[in-house]
Amino acid sequence: MQVYKFGGASIATPERMQALLPIIAYGGKPLVVVVSAYGKTTNALEAVVKEALEGRREAALEKLAALETAHNDYAKALLSPAGYDAMKQRLNEYYTEMHWAIDDAGIQHHDYVYDQIVCIGEILSTSIFSAYLNEQGYTNRWIDARDLIRTDDTYRDPLVDLDFSRNQIQKHVLPALKETGIVITQGFIGSTADNNSTTLGREGSDYTAALLAAMLPAQSVSIWKDVEGLLNADPKLFPNTVRIEEITYHEVIEMAYYGAQVIHPKTIKPLQNANIPLYVKCFLDTKLKGTVIQNTTDAFVYPPLIVLKKDQILLQVTSRDFSFITEENLRNLYDIFHAQHVKINLIQNAAISLVVCVDNREDKIRLLVEALEKDYKVLKNDDVQLLTIRHYTPSILEELTKGRVLLLEQKTRNTVQVVVK
């Protein structure tokens, strides 16, 4: 049994979706296929959420209407007339879900509204993909991932109930695989015990694929992307990137922790625990070797692994009475960050101050600063970047920081992190 995950780029157009048929055939049976929303659908849905939360209901509905038309056109390009008519009726039901969520924008918490709207992107794309595969002779069963992945109600960043989810996956997926050989489901989404939709964080589709693989279990997971494999840096940000043929789970979890977008931070743990290899493959050229991620590897010499997190904020938290930032103060500060669901990307403390680098989430940062200022003085540096280099050399560090203002630097034997302006 294998698990395949296709991201938004792999189905960005009807032609891209059609080109996946040989890959589905290559995967054989049984095969679980995890699919994201197509193209930039998630970004478009986030724009709908923003309009709704800021009270511009008509603008939200206008953007949603454009998205509905795009999906209808997408389905029409792939399906037979009869198949399209059936699909259009089904899609309309999901559009209605989003309309209801827009109406809730002035009542419900913004993260709740976000999840109820954004999750539908994956539902739409997989519904079309499943119907298209069935028409092409690839009989499959479509399963709503919200019936498989149970989470708590921390919307946009929930914890997964692993035991419940495992039972659901084995209850629903295994029989479907025996019946059809192929299961189509969504990445990125789950639901609470009250059947409210949740999202697992951006790039959470990888995490879904890993959970399914570990809980079935599967022999391997393949993530199909538009790159030749796992690269040592984002090619959109850095020139002269190189492909890594083999890499360990340990190295990838380090990269993920520091913000690399290739693999979701939560993805590796279930795969490592179950000793399931993860392949990063190119859907544009299936002959390319790609990258394999596993427990051990012969490739012990890695190139510099570079991660750049943009849109960061550097916070300096200082005790008002000049008391030392010792264990008691640290515990109090950690409790505040935890209560506001703010992840610390870099931390450094001095005698009477604590400096942290965090993602710029305006809503969360505002509440965090308000909570901190009850007992501490808070200073902010906005619009900074966090650069992390694993297996760094002095020359690569100098090259990547040349002409920038260094606000903070931390080094260990293998890793350097700098906050730059």
ZANU-777483 format. One record per residue (C-alpha): x, y, z. Coordinates in nm, 4 decimals, padded with zeros to 6 digits, m for minus. Example, Ala and Ser with C-alpha at 12.3 -4.5 7.8 and 13.67 -1.06 7.14 Angstrom:
<recs>
REC / px / py / pz
REC / 01.2300 / m00.4500 / 00.7800
REC / 01.3670 / m00.1060 / 00.7140
</recs>
This chain:
<recs>
REC / px / py / pz
REC / 00.0000 / 00.0000 / 00.0000
REC / 00.1218 / 00.3467 / m00.0895
REC / 00.0112 / 00.6993 / m00.0059
REC / 00.0430 / 00.9689 / m00.2724
REC / 00.0027 / 01.3369 / m00.1960
REC / m00.0588 / 01.5927 / m00.4704
REC / m00.0257 / 01.9616 / m00.3922
REC / m00.2071 / 02.2543 / m00.5474
REC / 00.0474 / 02.3026 / m00.8265
REC / m00.0004 / 01.9466 / m00.9536
REC / m00.3702 / 02.0133 / m01.0247
REC / m00.3461 / 02.3863 / m01.0976
REC / m00.5220 / 02.3410 / m01.4323
REC / m00.7472 / 02.0726 / m01.5825
REC / m00.4542 / 01.9764 / m01.8064
REC / m00.2345 / 01.9232 / m01.4996
REC / m00.4963 / 01.6971 / m01.3459
REC / m00.5209 / 01.4959 / m01.6671
REC / m00.1437 / 01.4517 / m01.6659
REC / m00.1610 / 01.2746 / m01.3289
REC / m00.3311 / 00.9662 / m01.4736
REC / m00.0017 / 00.7867 / m01.5547
REC / 00.1210 / 00.8573 / m01.2009
REC / m00.1965 / 00.7083 / m01.0544
REC / m00.1497 / 00.4035 / m01.2759
REC / 00.2168 / 00.3776 / m01.1727
REC / 00.1184 / 00.3759 / m00.8058
REC / m00.0748 / 00.0537 / m00.8452
REC / m00.3240 / m00.0699 / m00.5869
REC / m00.4017 / m00.0281 / m00.3049
REC / m00.3377 / 00.3447 / m00.3235
REC / m00.4477 / 00.6321 / m00.1011
REC / m00.4391 / 00.9702 / m00.2761
REC / m00.4307 / 01.2882 / m00.0665
REC / m00.5058 / 01.6052 / m00.2632
REC / m00.4823 / 01.9762 / m00.1845
REC / m00.6948 / 02.2615 / m00.3135
REC / m00.5985 / 02.3427 / m00.6715
REC / m00.3705 / 02.6302 / m00.7659
REC / m00.4096 / 02.9383 / m00.5495
REC / m00.7540 / 02.8439 / m00.4178
REC / m00.6483 / 02.8644 / m00.0524
REC / m00.5172 / 03.2184 / m00.1036
REC / m00.8437 / 03.3152 / m00.2761
REC / m01.0476 / 03.1696 / 00.0096
REC / m00.8348 / 03.3587 / 00.2604
REC / m00.9268 / 03.6769 / 00.0739
REC / m01.2946 / 03.5833 / 00.1125
REC / m01.2387 / 03.5306 / 00.4865
REC / m01.0691 / 03.8692 / 00.5201
REC / m01.3585 / 04.0520 / 00.3546
REC / m01.6132 / 03.8675 / 00.5684
REC / m01.4321 / 03.9290 / 00.8967
REC / m01.3913 / 04.2978 / 00.8191
REC / m01.7652 / 04.3332 / 00.7632
REC / m01.7628 / 04.3587 / 00.3836
REC / m02.0148 / 04.0837 / 00.3175
REC / m02.0931 / 04.1820 / m00.0424
REC / m01.7249 / 04.1910 / m00.1326
REC / m01.6799 / 03.8475 / 00.0262
REC / m01.9708 / 03.7079 / m00.1752
REC / m01.8333 / 03.8634 / m00.4933
REC / m01.4956 / 03.6967 / m00.4441
REC / m01.6682 / 03.3708 / m00.3587
REC / m01.8780 / 03.3889 / m00.6748
REC / m01.5609 / 03.4201 / m00.8833
REC / m01.4199 / 03.1151 / m00.7100
REC / m01.7378 / 02.9183 / m00.7722
REC / m01.7295 / 03.0032 / m01.1424
REC / m01.3651 / 02.8955 / m01.1651
REC / m01.4382 / 02.5573 / m01.0076
REC / m01.7438 / 02.5016 / m01.2258
REC / m01.5365 / 02.5780 / m01.5362
REC / m01.2613 / 02.3460 / m01.4113
REC / m01.5073 / 02.0589 / m01.3652
REC / m01.6722 / 02.1251 / m01.7015
REC / m01.3358 / 02.0985 / m01.8777
REC / m01.2750 / 01.7509 / m01.7332
REC / m01.6072 / 01.5744 / m01.7049
REC / m01.8692 / 01.4449 / m01.9457
REC / m02.1897 / 01.6536 / m01.9705
REC / m02.3740 / 01.4134 / m01.7420
REC / m02.0813 / 01.3988 / m01.5017
REC / m02.0593 / 01.7767 / m01.4951
REC / m02.4307 / 01.8177 / m01.4209
REC / m02.4024 / 01.5808 / m01.1239
REC / m02.0851 / 01.7490 / m01.0046
REC / m02.2274 / 02.0998 / m01.0309
REC / m02.5141 / 02.0013 / m00.8015
REC / m02.2655 / 01.8548 / m00.5534
REC / m02.0387 / 02.1609 / m00.5673
REC / m02.3354 / 02.3874 / m00.4996
REC / m02.3843 / 02.2132 / m00.1654
REC / m02.0289 / 02.3019 / m00.0660
REC / m02.0679 / 02.6600 / m00.1885
REC / m02.3674 / 02.6849 / 00.0445
REC / m02.1453 / 02.5832 / 00.3380
REC / m01.9208 / 02.8804 / 00.2650
REC / m02.2163 / 03.1169 / 00.2370
REC / m02.3289 / 03.0075 / 00.5839
REC / m01.9796 / 03.0649 / 00.7206
REC / m01.9721 / 03.4176 / 00.5744
REC / m02.2982 / 03.4889 / 00.7545
REC / m02.1335 / 03.3713 / 01.0799
REC / m01.8384 / 03.6102 / 01.0391
REC / m01.9853 / 03.8735 / 01.2682
REC / m02.0820 / 03.6195 / 01.5319
REC / m01.8125 / 03.3527 / 01.5525
REC / m01.4397 / 03.3818 / 01.6346
REC / m01.2273 / 03.4698 / 01.3317
REC / m01.0223 / 03.1460 / 01.3404
REC / m01.3443 / 02.9443 / 01.3441
REC / m01.4762 / 03.1346 / 01.0417
REC / m01.1418 / 03.0891 / 00.8639
REC / m01.1532 / 02.7110 / 00.9006
REC / m01.5162 / 02.6715 / 00.7928
REC / m01.4458 / 02.8586 / 00.4682
REC / m01.0893 / 02.7643 / 00.3786
REC / m01.1384 / 02.3897 / 00.4304
REC / m01.3822 / 02.3745 / 00.1384
REC / m01.1006 / 02.4257 / m00.1146
REC / m00.9798 / 02.0687 / m00.0640
REC / m01.3347 / 01.9319 / m00.0683
REC / m01.3998 / 02.0925 / m00.4079
REC / m01.0772 / 01.9763 / m00.5761
REC / m01.1011 / 01.6173 / m00.4526
REC / m01.4651 / 01.5871 / m00.5533
REC / m01.3747 / 01.6844 / m00.9093
REC / m01.0638 / 01.4639 / m00.9125
REC / m01.2515 / 01.1598 / m00.7858
REC / m01.5276 / 01.2009 / m01.0455
REC / m01.2710 / 01.2493 / m01.3231
REC / m01.0787 / 00.9356 / m01.2243
REC / m01.3987 / 00.7321 / m01.2154
REC / m01.4885 / 00.8489 / m01.5671
REC / m01.1405 / 00.7524 / m01.6865
REC / m01.1713 / 00.3985 / m01.5521
REC / m00.9824 / 00.4469 / m01.2250
REC / m01.2561 / 00.3324 / m00.9909
REC / m01.2121 / 00.4972 / m00.6530
REC / m01.3900 / 00.5887 / m00.3328
REC / m01.4051 / 00.9542 / m00.2232
REC / m01.3866 / 00.9992 / 00.1551
REC / m01.4303 / 01.3242 / 00.3462
REC / m01.1195 / 01.3670 / 00.5613
REC / m01.3356 / 01.5422 / 00.8192
REC / m01.4788 / 01.1958 / 00.8913
REC / m01.1264 / 01.0603 / 00.9446
REC / m00.9162 / 01.3220 / 01.1229
REC / m01.0547 / 01.4232 / 01.4642
REC / m00.9038 / 01.7354 / 01.6241
REC / m00.9611 / 01.9609 / 01.9204
REC / m01.1223 / 02.3036 / 01.8713
REC / m00.8054 / 02.5116 / 01.8440
REC / m00.9010 / 02.6396 / 01.5015
REC / m00.6203 / 02.6875 / 01.2461
REC / m00.3718 / 02.5017 / 01.4694
REC / m00.5468 / 02.2057 / 01.6308
REC / m00.4134 / 01.8944 / 01.7987
REC / m00.5125 / 01.5659 / 01.6371
REC / m00.6801 / 01.2980 / 01.8459
REC / m00.4542 / 01.0182 / 01.7254
REC / m00.6453 / 00.7237 / 01.8751
REC / m00.9852 / 00.8339 / 01.7455
REC / m00.8405 / 00.9204 / 01.4045
REC / m00.6663 / 00.5840 / 01.3783
REC / m00.9919 / 00.4027 / 01.4464
REC / m01.1766 / 00.6118 / 01.1876
REC / m00.9076 / 00.5642 / 00.9248
REC / m00.8996 / 00.1893 / 00.9678
REC / m01.2789 / 00.1711 / 00.9821
REC / m01.3420 / 00.3692 / 00.6623
REC / m01.0284 / 00.3550 / 00.4459
REC / m00.9351 / m00.0132 / 00.4637
REC / m01.2773 / m00.1427 / 00.3490
REC / m01.2856 / 00.1161 / 00.0701
REC / m00.9425 / 00.0044 / m00.0506
REC / m01.0577 / m00.3572 / m00.0569
REC / m01.3595 / m00.2555 / m00.2647
REC / m01.2036 / m00.0163 / m00.5183
REC / m00.8273 / m00.0215 / m00.4662
REC / m00.8050 / 00.3589 / m00.4686
REC / m00.9194 / 00.6109 / m00.2067
REC / m00.9282 / 00.9857 / m00.2725
REC / m00.9299 / 01.2161 / 00.0274
REC / m00.8218 / 01.5632 / 00.1335
REC / m00.5148 / 01.6907 / 00.3072
REC / m00.5065 / 01.9844 / 00.5463
REC / m00.8496 / 01.9386 / 00.7064
REC / m01.0218 / 01.7624 / 00.9955
REC / m01.3132 / 01.8211 / 01.2295
REC / m01.3952 / 01.8573 / 01.5957
REC / m01.6202 / 01.6336 / 01.8034
REC / m01.8991 / 01.8829 / 01.7211
REC / m01.8386 / 01.8333 / 01.3460
REC / m01.6934 / 02.1809 / 01.2971
REC / m01.4244 / 02.1920 / 01.0304
REC / m01.0622 / 02.2569 / 01.1252
REC / m00.7465 / 02.3180 / 00.9220
REC / m00.4112 / 02.1696 / 01.0199
REC / m00.1958 / 02.4681 / 00.9218
REC / m00.0491 / 02.5650 / 00.5868
REC / 00.1191 / 02.2688 / 00.4164
REC / m00.0895 / 02.0474 / 00.6452
REC / m00.1686 / 01.8132 / 00.3559
REC / 00.1720 / 01.6521 / 00.4070
REC / 00.0768 / 01.5881 / 00.7685
REC / m00.2499 / 01.4241 / 00.6630
REC / m00.0615 / 01.1940 / 00.4250
REC / 00.1804 / 01.0974 / 00.7025
REC / m00.1002 / 01.0224 / 00.9490
REC / m00.2811 / 00.8045 / 00.6961
REC / 00.0382 / 00.6183 / 00.6112
REC / 00.1282 / 00.5514 / 00.9731
REC / m00.2217 / 00.4477 / 01.0773
REC / m00.3060 / 00.2118 / 00.7890
REC / m00.0027 / 00.1379 / 00.7674
REC / 00.1558 / 00.2043 / 00.4259
REC / 00.4891 / 00.1028 / 00.2765
REC / 00.5804 / 00.4548 / 00.1667
REC / 00.4587 / 00.8099 / 00.1140
REC / 00.5294 / 01.0066 / m00.2035
REC / 00.4800 / 01.3815 / m00.2149
REC / 00.4530 / 01.4976 / m00.5763
REC / 00.5786 / 01.8522 / m00.6323
REC / 00.6880 / 02.0781 / m00.9173
REC / 01.0565 / 02.0552 / m00.8169
REC / 01.3082 / 01.7812 / m00.8879
REC / 01.3276 / 01.6804 / m00.5223
REC / 01.4156 / 01.8278 / m00.1856
REC / 01.6436 / 02.1261 / m00.2374
REC / 01.8841 / 02.2819 / 00.0115
REC / 01.6978 / 02.6157 / m00.0114
REC / 01.3924 / 02.7756 / m00.1677
REC / 01.4867 / 02.8347 / m00.5344
REC / 01.2542 / 03.1366 / m00.5433
REC / 01.4677 / 03.3062 / m00.2784
REC / 01.8183 / 03.1708 / m00.3355
REC / 02.0153 / 03.1025 / m00.6570
REC / 02.2237 / 02.7923 / m00.7228
REC / 02.0205 / 02.5518 / m00.5106
REC / 02.1158 / 02.1842 / m00.5181
REC / 01.9050 / 01.8691 / m00.4875
REC / 01.9557 / 01.6391 / m00.1918
REC / 01.9244 / 01.2729 / m00.2956
REC / 01.9055 / 01.1279 / 00.0567
REC / 01.8430 / 01.2876 / 00.3926
REC / 01.7517 / 01.1654 / 00.7385
REC / 01.4330 / 01.2341 / 00.9292
REC / 01.6470 / 01.4175 / 01.1850
REC / 01.7770 / 01.6693 / 00.9325
REC / 01.4341 / 01.7293 / 00.7814
REC / 01.2684 / 01.7812 / 01.1190
REC / 01.5362 / 02.0392 / 01.1958
REC / 01.4641 / 02.2167 / 00.8665
REC / 01.0901 / 02.1990 / 00.9277
REC / 01.1256 / 02.3359 / 01.2793
REC / 01.3196 / 02.6327 / 01.1468
REC / 01.0489 / 02.7081 / 00.8918
REC / 01.1289 / 02.5207 / 00.5697
REC / 00.8109 / 02.4945 / 00.3643
REC / 00.8997 / 02.1754 / 00.1753
REC / 00.7850 / 01.9418 / 00.4533
REC / 00.5270 / 02.0323 / 00.7189
REC / 00.6794 / 02.0348 / 01.0705
REC / 00.4356 / 01.7712 / 01.1995
REC / 00.4797 / 01.5376 / 00.9034
REC / 00.7982 / 01.3584 / 00.9978
REC / 00.7097 / 01.2244 / 01.3431
REC / 00.4452 / 00.9655 / 01.2443
REC / 00.6600 / 00.8474 / 00.9531
REC / 00.9751 / 00.8207 / 01.1626
REC / 00.7914 / 00.6378 / 01.4378
REC / 00.6581 / 00.3845 / 01.1866
REC / 00.9851 / 00.3769 / 00.9857
REC / 00.8043 / 00.4677 / 00.6624
REC / 01.0211 / 00.6303 / 00.3922
REC / 00.9052 / 00.9583 / 00.2416
REC / 00.9779 / 01.0322 / m00.1236
REC / 00.9711 / 01.3810 / m00.2735
REC / 00.9060 / 01.3375 / m00.6449
REC / 00.8478 / 01.5628 / m00.9462
REC / 00.5108 / 01.5279 / m01.1183
REC / 00.6486 / 01.7158 / m01.4222
REC / 00.9083 / 01.4435 / m01.4880
REC / 00.8510 / 01.1129 / m01.3135
REC / 01.1874 / 00.9812 / m01.4381
REC / 01.3751 / 01.2112 / m01.2025
REC / 01.5099 / 01.0307 / m00.8971
REC / 01.3797 / 01.2820 / m00.6438
REC / 01.4688 / 01.2608 / m00.2744
REC / 01.4195 / 00.9895 / m00.0175
REC / 01.3828 / 01.0757 / 00.3518
REC / 01.4351 / 00.7912 / 00.5964
REC / 01.5924 / 00.6931 / 00.9285
REC / 01.9452 / 00.6421 / 00.8006
REC / 02.1373 / 00.7542 / 00.4954
REC / 02.4845 / 00.7191 / 00.3483
REC / 02.4905 / 01.0889 / 00.2560
REC / 02.6527 / 01.2253 / 00.5700
REC / 02.7940 / 01.5369 / 00.4032
REC / 02.5181 / 01.7857 / 00.3381
REC / 02.5337 / 02.1190 / 00.1601
REC / 02.4305 / 02.4233 / 00.3645
REC / 02.0559 / 02.3905 / 00.4334
REC / 01.9053 / 02.7383 / 00.4186
REC / 01.5694 / 02.8522 / 00.5558
REC / 01.4429 / 03.2111 / 00.5435
REC / 01.1317 / 03.3109 / 00.7383
REC / 00.9954 / 03.6470 / 00.6294
REC / 00.7412 / 03.8703 / 00.8010
REC / 00.8791 / 03.8192 / 01.1503
REC / 00.8639 / 04.0367 / 01.4613
REC / 01.1433 / 04.0703 / 01.7165
REC / 01.0055 / 04.1334 / 02.0651
REC / 01.2120 / 04.2480 / 02.3628
REC / 01.0359 / 04.1831 / 02.6929
REC / 01.1901 / 04.3575 / 02.9945
REC / 01.0935 / 04.3338 / 03.3611
REC / 00.9593 / 04.6677 / 03.4840
REC / 01.1190 / 04.6437 / 03.8280
REC / 01.4596 / 04.5334 / 03.6924
REC / 01.4192 / 04.1879 / 03.8468
REC / 01.6212 / 03.9141 / 03.6806
REC / 01.4649 / 03.6989 / 03.4110
REC / 01.5115 / 03.3768 / 03.6054
REC / 01.3183 / 03.0491 / 03.6092
REC / 01.0069 / 03.1978 / 03.7710
REC / 00.9844 / 03.4863 / 03.5254
REC / 01.0565 / 03.2546 / 03.2337
REC / 00.7774 / 03.0209 / 03.3395
REC / 00.5365 / 03.3139 / 03.3560
REC / 00.6443 / 03.4397 / 03.0132
REC / 00.6165 / 03.0963 / 02.8549
REC / 00.2678 / 03.0622 / 02.9996
REC / 00.1663 / 03.3902 / 02.8338
REC / 00.3016 / 03.2840 / 02.4933
REC / 00.1321 / 02.9461 / 02.5293
REC / m00.2012 / 03.1017 / 02.6265
REC / m00.1937 / 03.3215 / 02.3145
REC / m00.0903 / 03.0284 / 02.0893
REC / 00.2224 / 03.2100 / 01.9718
REC / 00.5143 / 02.9877 / 01.8676
REC / 00.8605 / 03.1196 / 01.9482
REC / 01.0971 / 03.0793 / 01.6512
REC / 01.4083 / 03.2086 / 01.8278
REC / 01.4723 / 03.2999 / 02.1908
REC / 01.7524 / 03.4635 / 02.3861
REC / 01.7479 / 03.5968 / 02.7404
REC / 01.9720 / 03.8407 / 02.9228
REC / 01.9717 / 03.9585 / 03.2843
REC / 01.6443 / 04.1518 / 03.2845
REC / 01.5074 / 04.0937 / 02.9349
REC / 01.3898 / 03.8231 / 02.7009
REC / 01.4161 / 03.8566 / 02.3223
REC / 01.2022 / 03.6405 / 02.0940
REC / 01.1400 / 03.6188 / 01.7213
REC / 00.7839 / 03.5205 / 01.6239
REC / 00.5609 / 03.5094 / 01.3158
REC / 00.3774 / 03.8331 / 01.2438
REC / 00.0180 / 03.7294 / 01.3052
REC / m00.1409 / 04.0687 / 01.3688
REC / m00.4378 / 03.9378 / 01.5670
REC / m00.2271 / 03.7153 / 01.7922
REC / 00.0571 / 03.9639 / 01.8379
REC / m00.1820 / 04.2359 / 01.9522
REC / m00.3305 / 04.0113 / 02.2200
REC / 00.0145 / 03.8832 / 02.3173
REC / 00.1552 / 04.2334 / 02.3656
REC / m00.1489 / 04.3355 / 02.5690
REC / m00.0974 / 04.0353 / 02.7980
REC / 00.2766 / 04.0976 / 02.8324
REC / 00.2428 / 04.4699 / 02.9041
REC / 00.0500 / 04.4003 / 03.2234
REC / 00.3789 / 04.3116 / 03.3926
REC / 00.6554 / 04.3860 / 03.1436
REC / 00.7832 / 04.6541 / 02.9100
REC / 00.7635 / 04.5424 / 02.5463
REC / 00.9610 / 04.6758 / 02.2481
REC / 00.9044 / 04.5621 / 01.8883
REC / 01.1082 / 04.5416 / 01.5699
REC / 00.8647 / 04.4894 / 01.2834
REC / 00.9299 / 04.3499 / 00.9353
REC / 01.2406 / 04.1475 / 01.0193
REC / 01.3532 / 03.8150 / 00.8754
REC / 01.4886 / 03.5017 / 01.0420
REC / 01.7664 / 03.3293 / 00.8492
REC / 01.8686 / 02.9784 / 00.9544
REC / 02.1615 / 02.7857 / 00.8011
REC / 02.2276 / 02.4231 / 00.8924
REC / 02.5828 / 02.2996 / 00.8145
REC / 02.6907 / 02.6579 / 00.7641
REC / 03.0309 / 02.7892 / 00.6669
REC / 03.1665 / 03.1366 / 00.7473
REC / 03.1626 / 03.2219 / 00.3774
REC / 02.7979 / 03.1286 / 00.3211
REC / 02.6945 / 03.3219 / 00.6323
REC / 02.8839 / 03.6283 / 00.5137
REC / 02.7357 / 03.5990 / 00.1650
REC / 02.3753 / 03.5734 / 00.2843
REC / 02.3964 / 03.8562 / 00.5381
REC / 02.5996 / 04.1024 / 00.3330
REC / 02.4405 / 04.4488 / 00.3341
REC / 02.1878 / 04.3592 / 00.6038
REC / 02.1523 / 04.4834 / 00.9597
REC / 02.2049 / 04.1972 / 01.2067
REC / 01.9764 / 04.2359 / 01.5059
REC / 02.0469 / 03.9021 / 01.6711
REC / 02.2767 / 03.6055 / 01.6091
REC / 02.2968 / 03.2572 / 01.7607
REC / 02.5412 / 02.9819 / 01.6687
REC / 02.5851 / 02.6167 / 01.7537
REC / 02.8257 / 02.3655 / 01.6017
REC / 02.5931 / 02.2891 / 01.3084
REC / 02.3438 / 02.5756 / 01.2959
REC / 02.3495 / 02.9529 / 01.2815
REC / 02.0405 / 03.1735 / 01.3145
REC / 02.0363 / 03.5458 / 01.2525
REC / 01.7561 / 03.8000 / 01.2695
REC / 01.8144 / 04.0560 / 00.9962
REC / 01.6519 / 04.3770 / 00.8816
</recs>
